[in-house]
Amino acid sequence: MKRRLSILGVTGSVGRSTMAVIEELRAQGGDISVEAITAGGNIAALAAAARTLQPAFVAVADPNLLDAARAALPGIAVGAGESALAEAAARPADWVMSAIVGAAGLKPTLAAVRRGAAVALANKECLVCAGPLLRAEADRAGAVLLPVDSEHNAVFQVLTHPEAVERITLTASGGPFRTWTSEAMEAATPDQACAHPNWAMGAKISVDSATLMNKGLELIEAHYLFGLPPAQIAVLVHPQSVIHSLVHYADGSVLAQLGAPDMRIPISYTLAWPKRMKTSAARLDLAELGRLTFEPPDEGRFPALGYARAAAEAGPRATAALNAANEVAVGEFLAGRLGFSHIAPLAGEILDGLESSELRHFQKTPSSFDEVEAIDQTARAVARRVAVAHINA
Ligand SMILES: NC(=O)c1ccc[n+]([C@@H]2O[C@H](COP(=O)([O-])OP(=O)(O)OC[C@H]3O[C@@H](n4cnc5c(N)ncnc54)[C@H](OP(=O)(O)O)[C@@H]3O)[C@@H](O)[C@H]2O)c1
């Protein structure tokens, strides 16, 4: 296999798993070269990745770190700031891993989509913010969106007859607080929220998993990615994270993808697509596992799921606003200022206030990426105000 690729967010959890898959592919004789890599501000980890991957170009998001990045990366072209991230994505790689966290990933991902690359999409927030526009852009440019999120990757793998799909079921581990009472969750700390039972992930997605907002964002992601109405997307708690999602067909058949909870599997699927490659991920031994369990999500203790479903029903302005509010709330929680139990209600308040806040001035379905950015910025401003009220309450 011959591939030239770029990794946006190389220093993160998905970025590191991507490097591990590349190493395996090289060990199998794959001819992999690297065009560009990016990070937010972790120069030491970025330099270490650059030594391994030998990219032609490196970008760091923080513009104040240009000199530090240059000093750490002698002999490599380096850029800093938003435009450098977009340049990294726009450079000629035939496969781009989109693994920046949050809405910050939208512009670089768009740059890769616009030149018709195969885009491995880990960053769900860019679809949540701008799903219909991004899909249209991909169609126009001939770009392929390959879902990396294990649930969407599972659906993608078993989507044999899209015209005959009745519904899909996204599975959810339930997160670290699956069995906690609402009272106990009120005192939950960032360390407890980030201690996911099955997956080792970045802080933001870990907190999203703890509130179940991650599953809500995934419901919106699936809605935009697979073109299914929200009512045809169910969520099922499956604590073992072995069945990664299911597709229910009109003839009564249900197809699922199973595997160990290891991101190298979905990442490898997108890298080798349309073929498959060998990975050293743990093999599934169902006899050893003995049993798999399932339960409905408790939307009373985890209201985020309901807010996300309501946003998906309301349209792209609502999903972009929900995402922005959630990013603000999670940031405040991780900084130790906002209680865990306030995260989802804060996002819900922004959604409830769509027609009474500054957000009412925007179209329900934004027609440009500039409009999406304006919705994102406005929703953040409103959410910061609401966060202050929650913190002082
Ligand atoms: N982790 C998983 O298993 C998993 C599974 C499915 C989907 N995802 C999705 O994949 C994305 C990444 O998740 P993750 O767990 O890998 O996150 P992570 O470990 O926090 O890594 C985030 C990456 O984004 C970079 N970054 C942070 N802020 C940035 C900014 N403002 N501009 C540009 N780059 C920035 C980080 O750089 P620094 O290191 O320099 O800060 C890092 O490279 C998320 O959208 C998540 O929902 C993750």
The ligand as a Gaussian input file, in Angstrom:
#p B3LYP/6-31G(d) Opt

LIG

0 1
 N       -9.962000       9.606000      21.773000
 C      -10.789000       8.776000      21.196000
 O      -10.728000       7.559000      21.422000
 C      -11.824000       9.294000      20.215000
 C      -12.730000       8.407000      19.663000
 C      -13.648000       8.867000      18.731000
 C      -13.665000      10.189000      18.366000
 N      -12.782000      11.051000      18.930000
 C      -12.825000      12.465000      18.524000
 O      -11.550000      12.816000      18.009000
 C      -11.223000      14.172000      18.339000
 C       -9.914000      14.170000      19.119000
 O      -10.086000      13.474000      20.340000
 P       -8.846000      13.084000      21.248000
 O       -9.381000      12.235000      22.328000
 O       -7.730000      12.580000      20.405000
 O       -8.474000      14.531000      21.850000
 P       -7.138000      14.983000      22.551000
 O       -6.396000      13.801000      23.073000
 O       -7.500000      16.055000      23.502000
 O       -6.276000      15.600000      21.342000
 C       -6.703000      16.747000      20.697000
 C       -5.726000      17.167000      19.615000
 O       -6.150000      18.445000      19.118000
 C       -5.104000      19.421000      19.338000
 N       -5.743000      20.691000      19.656000
 C       -6.319000      21.064000      20.823000
 N       -6.833000      22.300000      20.722000
 C       -6.556000      22.714000      19.457000
 C       -6.827000      23.919000      18.741000
 N       -7.496000      24.950000      19.296000
 N       -6.425000      24.011000      17.459000
 C       -5.758000      22.999000      16.878000
 N       -5.456000      21.847000      17.506000
 C       -5.865000      21.687000      18.783000
 C       -4.285000      18.856000      20.466000
 O       -2.991000      19.429000      20.480000
 P       -2.125000      19.572000      21.840000
 O       -1.778000      18.186000      22.248000
 O       -0.960000      20.382000      21.420000
 O       -3.028000      20.256000      22.821000
 C       -4.299000      17.365000      20.111000
 O       -3.401000      17.115000      19.065000
 C      -12.418000      14.692000      19.144000
 O      -13.287000      15.370000      18.282000
 C      -13.093000      13.437000      19.672000
 O      -14.485000      13.614000      19.877000
 C      -11.862000      10.633000      19.842000

